[in-house]
């Protein structure tokens, strides 16, 4: 490509990245606006704006950018944020209005994520956690109601976001209190031995869908995110919730319990195992001479540490996990010599795999 | 943290990311401006601006962002770009003025990166490639001169950016033609058996520094990038070049040949080997149910494929590589059972490692 064309294509790609960040900023500002309204605070906070501009000024100077221009840009970005915070939401946005949703495990990171999502869509959230004080504190922070497992009786939807090992038991206990036509959701990362058992041990008068959000709960919005779904008993409640999720840009991928676990044995078990093994292998490294690419991998290892119980739970509970790890170990051993023909085959295989993988979102 | 505080911290982090992208856009615009000047084109191109705004409009609508605000933001971003393109560079920026620099392997991606960098810093670049037609085409695109290996005789600095296996031979041939006090640079990713040999087989009248840029050549600017340096014979030319590199925000890390290869056996050999093994293990995967984290890892695997010869060259030529791969394979096998005490130790180890690694840039 001509060099001018190359640089312009690069600038176009940067512009799309900037726009994605503006969208993310907008979504955060929207939630901030709702919180402020519920707490009776003013939308605009001049002191906060001055603080941001001071940070931009300092950072620009450090980056050798003329602050005159970056400050002008951020003044315009404030306008976008103000719109987000002021937004009178169209009724069509309130997809979950009049819905009572109980989130068990609501003090955990994924529980909080769903709490925010549901509140933003007009639903009324009650959260339950193991620790009473933490439940009260989190409920206050999120401006939702604190509750108890008993509240399952009066809920339209019950979302169970507890640790993997408790999921089955908590789901069954909650389900027994739920009224006819209500929806039970779990968010467990392993399905066999959990969702399939829940499906048969819960009353058939309630809807039941087992979800696996394929993202860590530190994302800002659902746009472009994948959610795996094993739908056992669906009805009007699930229709409403799934439309709310897809309406926010999430993709819901339906599958069987077994397909989920077989696929996750690759996407999660093999992937995390390779990174944990790498982490262990790097023990002798001081951390200097970082390449760009190892910086990215370390960020992923750090996020595994941040979700340790889930990561290890998957390694221990996915029925295909042990076999996957064993095959991974065999693979690494078989490649040690990296002979010429092996290398050429690997390149061809990898190139066609990467192409195949890129066809799916 | 209070929920309002949490969202504000998140917005602050997004703002820093936006600013980084503005810096990257600015650096690209600067190079674009120089190219336009050398080709006698006008700095401002209204049609190009309209094209960009049309793309922003479409993308905003797709993201459910009000284009009114995003277009205002991009109008201000254009001002920053115009400043970048118009910039009359201060003489202090022209750190390489009056320097003749020959880049052997100048048609490759890393050669082109250095070509742009040196031109942007006022140096005069001549490039040599194996293929004559491609050399002419690349030289025209980059607005530099095409040349031959013989031009080493009249160069102040010769940068050898050829494939790893040819580095030693090309360096020695070029060095024999270089004049007294000129600087020879190679960019090879393995140092033992290459740089140490070049150091003794080249005339002592020339400076010689062996560099390893710890980034792929698709970066936009050097700010924050690491470059490993084994400096065998330094003098005024290297002083100038290294000041130019650090002046652009790169960090030059000096070390011995052996330290380089031992460290890279972890940072590159173990890291790439883990990812290649993972890629091979995922053969049965269709590409659906992508998690956010596997999307990032696939992007890294894709970049390995994009630099395949270098990646495999490192695996084959780094003297510690085979041992590293063998230890990695042993590690993956020893962890297959993932027993409780092992898991707890791994978590502690990883947490303290990630903390240790984060102390270095």
Contacts between the chains, C-beta under 8 A, distances in Angstrom:
chain1	res1	chain2	res2	distance
A	1	B	141	7.9
A	2	B	141	5.8
A	3	B	35	6.1
A	3	B	141	4.2
A	3	B	142	5.6
A	3	B	143	7.3
A	4	B	32	6.7
A	4	B	35	5.9
A	4	B	36	7.4
A	6	B	141	7.9
A	7	B	28	5.3
A	7	B	31	6.2
A	7	B	32	4.8
A	7	B	35	7.4
A	8	B	32	7.4
A	8	B	48	7.2
A	10	B	28	5.5
A	10	B	220	6.8
A	11	B	25	6.0
A	11	B	28	5.4
A	11	B	29	7.0
A	11	B	32	7.7
A	11	B	52	7.9
A	11	B	81	7.9
A	12	B	52	7.3
A	12	B	55	6.7
A	14	B	21	5.5
A	14	B	24	5.7
A	14	B	25	4.8
A	14	B	28	7.1
A	14	B	220	8.0
A	15	B	25	7.5
A	15	B	52	6.6
A	15	B	55	7.1
A	15	B	56	6.6
A	15	B	74	7.3
A	15	B	77	7.9
A	16	B	59	6.3
A	17	B	21	5.6
A	18	B	18	6.2
A	18	B	21	5.1
A	18	B	22	7.5
A	18	B	25	7.6
A	18	B	77	7.5
A	19	B	56	6.6
A	19	B	59	5.3
A	19	B	60	6.7
A	19	B	63	6.6
A	19	B	65	7.4
A	19	B	70	6.5
A	20	B	63	7.5
A	21	B	14	5.5
A	21	B	17	5.5
A	21	B	18	5.1
A	21	B	21	7.1
A	22	B	18	7.5
A	22	B	65	6.5
A	22	B	70	6.2
A	22	B	73	6.9
A	23	B	63	4.6
A	23	B	64	7.8
A	23	B	65	5.7
A	24	B	14	5.7
A	25	B	11	6.0
A	25	B	14	4.8
A	25	B	15	7.5
A	25	B	18	7.6
A	26	B	65	6.0
A	28	B	7	5.3
A	28	B	10	5.5
A	28	B	11	5.4
A	28	B	14	7.1
A	29	B	11	7.0
A	31	B	7	6.2
A	32	B	4	6.7
A	32	B	7	4.8
A	32	B	8	7.4
A	32	B	11	7.7
A	35	B	3	6.1
A	35	B	4	5.9
A	35	B	7	7.4
A	36	B	4	7.4
A	48	B	8	7.2
A	52	B	11	7.9
A	52	B	12	7.3
A	52	B	15	6.6
A	55	B	12	6.7
A	55	B	15	7.1
A	56	B	15	6.6
A	56	B	19	6.6
A	59	B	16	6.3
A	59	B	19	5.3
A	60	B	19	6.7
A	63	B	19	6.6
A	63	B	20	7.6
A	63	B	23	4.6
A	63	B	223	7.2
A	64	B	23	7.8
A	65	B	19	7.5
A	65	B	22	6.5
A	65	B	23	5.7
A	65	B	26	6.0
A	65	B	80	7.4
A	66	B	80	7.5
A	66	B	83	6.2
A	69	B	76	7.1
A	69	B	79	5.5
A	69	B	80	4.0
A	69	B	83	6.2
A	70	B	19	6.5
A	70	B	22	6.2
A	70	B	80	7.1
A	72	B	76	4.8
A	72	B	79	6.8
A	73	B	22	6.9
A	73	B	73	6.2
A	73	B	76	4.5
A	73	B	77	5.9
A	73	B	80	6.9
A	74	B	15	7.3
A	75	B	76	7.9
A	76	B	69	7.1
A	76	B	72	4.8
A	76	B	73	4.5
A	76	B	75	7.9
A	76	B	76	5.3
A	77	B	15	7.9
A	77	B	18	7.5
A	77	B	73	5.9
A	79	B	69	5.5
A	79	B	72	6.8
A	80	B	65	7.5
A	80	B	66	7.5
A	80	B	69	4.0
A	80	B	70	7.1
A	80	B	73	6.9
A	81	B	11	7.9
A	83	B	66	6.3
A	83	B	69	6.2
A	141	B	2	5.8
A	141	B	3	4.2
A	142	B	3	5.6
A	143	B	3	7.5
A	214	B	289	6.1
A	214	B	290	6.7
A	214	B	291	4.4
A	214	B	292	7.1
A	215	B	291	6.6
A	215	B	292	4.7
A	216	B	292	6.7
A	216	B	293	7.3
A	219	B	292	7.1
A	220	B	10	6.9
A	220	B	14	8.0
A	223	B	63	7.3
A	225	B	292	7.4
A	226	B	289	6.3
A	226	B	290	5.9
A	226	B	291	7.4
A	228	B	289	5.6
A	253	B	288	6.5
A	253	B	289	6.3
A	255	B	289	7.9
A	260	B	289	7.6
A	263	B	285	6.9
A	263	B	286	7.8
A	263	B	288	7.0
A	263	B	289	4.9
A	264	B	289	6.9
A	266	B	281	7.2
A	266	B	282	5.3
A	266	B	284	6.4
A	266	B	285	4.4
A	267	B	285	6.7
A	267	B	289	5.6
A	267	B	290	6.9
A	267	B	291	5.9
A	267	B	294	5.4
A	268	B	291	6.7
A	268	B	294	7.9
A	270	B	278	6.2
A	270	B	281	4.8
A	270	B	282	6.4
A	271	B	278	6.4
A	271	B	282	7.9
A	271	B	291	7.9
A	271	B	293	7.2
A	271	B	294	5.4
A	271	B	297	6.3
A	273	B	332	7.4
A	273	B	335	7.5
A	274	B	274	4.9
A	274	B	275	7.2
A	274	B	277	6.4
A	274	B	278	4.1
A	274	B	281	7.5
A	274	B	332	7.9
A	275	B	274	7.2
A	275	B	297	7.9
A	276	B	335	7.1
A	276	B	346	6.5
A	276	B	350	7.4
A	277	B	274	6.4
A	277	B	328	6.7
A	277	B	331	5.3
A	277	B	332	4.6
A	277	B	335	6.2
A	278	B	270	6.3
A	278	B	271	6.4
A	278	B	274	4.1
A	278	B	328	7.6
A	279	B	346	7.8
A	279	B	349	7.8
A	279	B	350	4.9
A	279	B	353	6.5
A	279	B	354	7.9
A	280	B	331	5.5
A	280	B	335	7.2
A	280	B	346	6.6
A	280	B	349	6.9
A	280	B	350	7.5
A	281	B	266	7.2
A	281	B	270	4.8
A	281	B	274	7.5
A	281	B	324	7.7
A	281	B	327	6.5
A	281	B	328	5.1
A	281	B	331	5.3
A	282	B	266	5.4
A	282	B	270	6.4
A	282	B	271	7.9
A	282	B	353	6.7
A	282	B	357	8.0
A	283	B	349	6.9
A	283	B	353	6.6
A	284	B	266	6.4
A	285	B	263	6.9
A	285	B	266	4.4
A	285	B	267	6.7
A	285	B	357	7.2
A	286	B	263	7.8
A	286	B	356	7.3
A	286	B	360	6.9
A	287	B	356	5.6
A	287	B	357	3.5
A	287	B	358	7.2
A	287	B	359	6.2
A	287	B	360	4.1
A	288	B	253	6.5
A	288	B	263	7.0
A	288	B	360	4.7
A	289	B	214	6.1
A	289	B	226	6.3
A	289	B	228	5.6
A	289	B	253	6.3
A	289	B	255	7.9
A	289	B	260	7.6
A	289	B	263	4.9
A	289	B	264	7.0
A	289	B	267	5.6
A	290	B	214	6.6
A	290	B	226	5.9
A	290	B	267	6.9
A	290	B	357	7.7
A	290	B	360	6.8
A	290	B	361	7.2
A	291	B	214	4.4
A	291	B	215	6.6
A	291	B	226	7.4
A	291	B	267	5.9
A	291	B	268	6.7
A	291	B	271	7.9
A	292	B	214	7.1
A	292	B	215	4.7
A	292	B	216	6.6
A	292	B	219	7.1
A	292	B	225	7.4
A	293	B	216	7.2
A	293	B	271	7.2
A	293	B	300	5.5
A	293	B	303	6.4
A	294	B	267	5.4
A	294	B	268	7.9
A	294	B	271	5.4
A	296	B	296	6.3
A	296	B	299	8.0
A	296	B	300	6.0
A	297	B	271	6.3
A	297	B	275	7.9
A	297	B	297	7.6
A	297	B	300	6.6
A	298	B	354	6.6
A	298	B	357	6.0
A	298	B	358	7.9
A	299	B	296	7.9
A	300	B	293	5.5
A	300	B	296	6.0
A	300	B	297	6.6
A	301	B	350	6.8
A	301	B	354	6.3
A	302	B	354	5.3
A	303	B	293	6.4
A	304	B	293	8.0
A	304	B	350	7.9
A	305	B	347	7.1
A	305	B	350	5.9
A	305	B	351	5.8
A	305	B	354	6.4
A	308	B	347	5.8
A	312	B	338	7.4
A	312	B	343	5.6
A	315	B	338	5.4
A	316	B	338	6.7
A	322	B	336	7.1
A	322	B	337	7.7
A	324	B	281	7.7
A	325	B	332	7.7
A	325	B	335	7.3
A	325	B	336	4.9
A	325	B	338	7.2
A	326	B	336	5.4
A	327	B	281	6.5
A	328	B	277	6.7
A	328	B	278	7.6
A	328	B	281	5.1
A	328	B	332	6.0
A	329	B	329	7.1
A	329	B	332	4.2
A	329	B	333	4.3
A	329	B	335	7.9
A	329	B	336	5.6
A	331	B	277	5.3
A	331	B	280	5.5
A	331	B	281	5.3
A	332	B	273	7.4
A	332	B	274	7.9
A	332	B	277	4.6
A	332	B	325	7.7
A	332	B	328	6.0
A	332	B	329	4.2
A	332	B	332	4.9
A	332	B	333	8.0
A	333	B	329	4.2
A	333	B	332	8.0
A	333	B	333	7.0
A	335	B	273	7.6
A	335	B	276	7.1
A	335	B	277	6.3
A	335	B	280	7.2
A	335	B	325	7.3
A	335	B	329	7.9
A	336	B	322	7.1
A	336	B	325	4.9
A	336	B	326	5.4
A	336	B	329	5.6
A	337	B	322	7.7
A	338	B	312	7.4
A	338	B	315	5.4
A	338	B	316	6.7
A	338	B	325	7.2
A	343	B	312	5.6
A	346	B	276	6.6
A	346	B	279	7.9
A	346	B	280	6.6
A	347	B	305	7.1
A	347	B	308	5.8
A	349	B	279	7.8
A	349	B	280	7.0
A	349	B	283	6.9
A	350	B	276	7.4
A	350	B	279	4.9
A	350	B	280	7.5
A	350	B	301	6.8
A	350	B	304	7.9
A	350	B	305	5.9
A	351	B	305	5.8
A	353	B	279	6.5
A	353	B	282	6.7
A	353	B	283	6.6
A	353	B	285	8.0
A	354	B	279	7.8
A	354	B	298	6.6
A	354	B	301	6.3
A	354	B	302	5.3
A	354	B	305	6.4
A	356	B	286	7.2
A	356	B	287	5.6
A	357	B	282	8.0
A	357	B	285	7.2
A	357	B	286	8.0
A	357	B	287	3.5
A	357	B	290	7.7
A	357	B	298	6.0
A	358	B	287	7.2
A	358	B	298	7.9
A	359	B	287	6.2
A	360	B	286	6.9
A	360	B	287	4.1
A	360	B	288	4.7
A	360	B	290	6.8
A	361	B	290	7.2
